Amino acid sequence: MELPAPFEQAFLDDCPYDPEVLFVDRLLEVDCEKSLVRCSWPTDDTMLLTRSQRAHETRHPRHVAGALMVHVTGMLGFVHAYHVLGLRHSEGWVGYGTHLHHAVFRKLVTPGERIDCECRALRTRLGKARHFLRYAFMLRHQGELCYESEQSAIWLKTDAGGGSVTL
């Protein structure tokens, strides 16, 4: 696949969330050796939470909601699992965030600008049916860091039985 490019339909079909809440719209980079993916996130005023802000130009300017940035990290984890680790939701793999070790919001981003999103696995412990990963996330707006975090997730190979999951 030549990059940058929109996500392939196979990826979108395998995603455990509807594409409307994936938020990132294109793959910019996949580097398996560095265990890294980069994606582009187009922002706008109609995004969930952002559209509900009671903005005021000086007291509370319109901005991309921080909760969406945290949500996007989960979506980036799925992009990483799919493109770097080869995990498929359709084959029973499902991921859950377990720890937000460190998170910093560096600047407010006005809706309407793209955010460059990077996800890199810092540590991986891969098992037969359970993978533990610690990720570093860096989101940049106009070349400047707007959000960074370290978070952990677990990827589980589920069976058809369903039921509750203990993390």
Buried (B, 14 or more C-beta within 10 A) or exposed (E): EEEEEEBEEEBEEBBEBEBEEBBBEBBBBBEEEEBBBBBBBBBEEEBEEBEEBEEEEEEEEBBBBBEBBBBBBBBBBBBBBBBBBEBEBEEEBBBEBBEEEEBEBBEEBEBEBBBBBBBBBEEBEEEEEEBBBBBBBBBBBEEEEBBBBBBBBBBBBBEEEEEEEEE
